[in-house]
Amino acid sequence: MSLTKTILKFAAPYPQIDSFRRYLFIGPHPDDIEIGAGAAIAALRKEGKEVSFVICTDGRYGLDHMPEGTTPEELIEIRKRESLASAAVLGVHDVTFLGFSDGGFYDSKDLTAALARVIGEKKPDIIFAPDPCVTSECHVDHLNTGRAASQLAFLAPFASIMKQYGAKSAQVQAIAYYMTAKPNRFIRTAPYLAKQTEAIFGCHKSQFPEGCGDISSISLYLKLRAYDFGIRSFKGKAEGFRVLGRTHMHCLPEAGN
């Protein structure tokens, strides 16, 4: 670790995730939030935190496990119902659907503007999104969502800039990236892993029907991830996030590593 990074760690510590009141989780597709942070969300709701979801795309192309002849339009409605049921399992009842086309068939500037309006309405203290800096991530919706969230986490307090998006300002204090390879903050999740599993596999049946091979592989991954992050944080089982406060979001390259 460089001298600058060491000093920064003590001079400007990363925010503690559970120090906020209002949380906004941004998902590229239906089911991404649950896979990336479902157990942590259940833990936050148990603490009485205010949690909202916004789902950016409609998931219309997740047809692999659907009966032949199912149309994308039919699947959109199915996935909305699944998302609402899944959120409820985790204790969340405020879910916004932006309705952009799955697969990146939209202008990323329109996505940023739509997210800005949600942020201006919900006024979260901290926003969560998939980490767009993960070198293995190739899905355009994940990259677009993470980049848009990153921009808005920094710009949200500036009323004159948010106005250009047709949005109100919001005093966002931090961003937390899920699906990250470089977590710096952790939430203990041992009591809530079953809730996460129920939210994913019990509700998102269009993507994970009974007998689907992805169920066993993703379940194993979630267990290994929980143990890995738990060992790193001395929390037993945990979910990890790359958290940046406002001090870290601009002109501090050491903060992102």
N, C-alpha and C positions, 0 to 999 in steps of 0.2 A: 504494500500500500504506500502510495506517495505521501510526502510530507504534507502537501496541500490537502489531499483527501483526508488525512488523519486530523488535521486541524479543523477542517470543515465539519467533520463528524461531530466534534465537540462544540464548535462555535455556532453551527446551524444544524441541530439534529433534525432528522426526518420526523414529521408529525406522527404521533401515535394514532392509529386508526380509530380506536374507541373513544377518542377525545371530542368527537363531533356529535351533533344532534341530527342533522338532516343529510341523508345519503342518497345519491342518484347513481344507479347501476345502468350502464349503457351496454346493450348487447347487439352485435352485428346481426344475429339470427335468433329466432326462437330456440331455446335450449342452451345457448352459449353462456349466459349469465349463470345458470345453474351448474354447468360443468366447471366453469372457471372459479366460482365463488359461492356455490350454494350453501355449503356448511357454514361459512363465515356469515352469510346473510341471516341464517337461522339464529346464529349466536348474537348478532346485533339486534335482531328483533326481540330476542329473549331479554336483552338489556333495556328494551323500551325505545330503541332508536327509531327515527322516522326513515323509512326506506321506500324509494320509488324505483320502478323499472322503466326504461324506454328501449324498445326493440326497433332497430333501424330498418331491417329488410323483412320481406313477407315470407321468406322460406319457400317460395313457389316451386323451386326446382328440387326439393328433397323428396322426389317421387319414387326412389329406388324400392321402397318396401310397401308401396301403395298398390291396391288392386289395379289391374290393367284397365285403362279407360278413365282413371281419375284425372281430372283436369287440374292445371295449376291454380285456377280460381277456386276450385273446391278445396284444394289442399291449403290455400291461404286461410280459409275460414276454420278448417280443422286445426291448423297450427295456432291460430288465435285462441281457440278454446283450450287447447293443451297448455298454452302459455299462461293463461289466467288460472287454470287449475294448479299448475306447477308453482306459480308464485304464491298462491294461497297456502300450499303445503309449507312453504317457508315463512308464512306469516305476512306476506306482502299482498296488498289489495289495490295498489295504485300502479297501473300498468298502461303505458302509452305506446301505441303502434304508429310508427311513421309511414310504413307502407311502401318503402322503396323496393324496387325489384331486386330479388336475390340475384347474385352473379355479377354485381357491379354495373348493371345497365341503368345508370343514372349519372348525373353530373355531381361530382364530389362536393362542389360548392353549394349545391342545393341541400345536400346532406348536412353540411356544416351549418347552414342557415336554419334548417329545421331543428337541429340539436340546440342551436343557440336559443331558439324560442322556447324550447322545453326547459332549458337551464334558467332562462329568465323568469319562467312561470314557477318552477319548483324551488328555485333559489337554494340549491344544496350547499352545504358547507364543504363537502368533498364529493368528487365524482370518480367513478370506477369505469374502466374500459380495458379492452385487450391491449397488451403491450405491442405497439407497432414496430418496436426495435428488435424484436426476436428474429434472429437471422434465418430461422427455418420457416417462418410464416410466409405462405404463398397465396393465401386466400385474399382476394381483393377487398371483400367486404370487411374482413378483420383489419386489414391495413388502413382502409379508408376511415373506419370507425375510430380506431386508435389515434390516427392523425388528427381527425376533426376534434375529438375530445381533448387532445393535447393543446391544440390551438385555443380552444374555448376555455380551458382551465385557466390559462393565463389572461385571456382577453375579457373574460366575463365581467370583471369589476368596472371596466371602462364603458360608461354609458354611451359616449359618442360613437364608439366602435360597434357596440351591440346594436345600436339604433340602425346601423347600416345593414344588419341582418334582419331588421324588423323585430328585434327582441329587446327585452328589458335587461338591465344589468343585474348581476348577482355577485355576492361577495364570496366566491369560491376560494377556499383557503388551501386546497390540496387536491392532487389527483393521485389515485392508486391504480396501478396496472395489475390486472389479473392475467393468467396464462403467460407468466413471465419467467425468465430464466435467472433473473437477478433480484430476488426479493430482499427487501431490507426491513420489512415489518411483517409481523405474523399475528394471526388470531388462533387461539386454541379452539379446536373443533371436534374433539373426541365425542362429546355428547350429541353432536348434530350430523354426523356422517350418515346415519340412517335416513334422516330427513332429506339430505342431498340426494341419496340414492332413490328415495321415493319420488322426489320431485322430477328427477331425470327419467327414470325407467318406468315409474308408475303412471306418469302423466303424458310424456312425449311418445305415445305409442306409434304415431305415424313414422317416427324415426327409429324407434327401438321396439319393434313387435316381439312377442314371445318367440324365443328360439333364435333371435338375431345374434350373430357372432360378436357384434360390436359391444353387446352388453357385458360379456365376460372380460373383454380386453379393456374397455373403459373403466369398468369396476376395479380391475387390478391396478390400472394406472392411478386412479383416484386414491386407492389404499396406499400405494407406494409413495405417491406425492405427499399424502398426509403424514406418513412416517418420516420421510425425508425432511420436510419442513419442520416437523415436530422435533427431530433430532437437532436441527440447526438452531432452533429457538428455545430448546429445553422446555417445550410445552406438551410433550407426549405425542399428540397428533395435531396438525395445524395446517392452515392455508397461508400462503405467503404472497405478498404484494410488493411491487416496487413503488414506493410512495415518494412523492415530491411535494414539498411545501412551496409557497410562493417565492421564497428566497432561492430555491433550487431550479426554478423553471426558466431562467434567462441568464445567459452569459456565465454559467458555471458548469463547464463540461465535466468536471470531476464529479459532480453530484449524480450524474447518470450512470456511473460505472461502479 
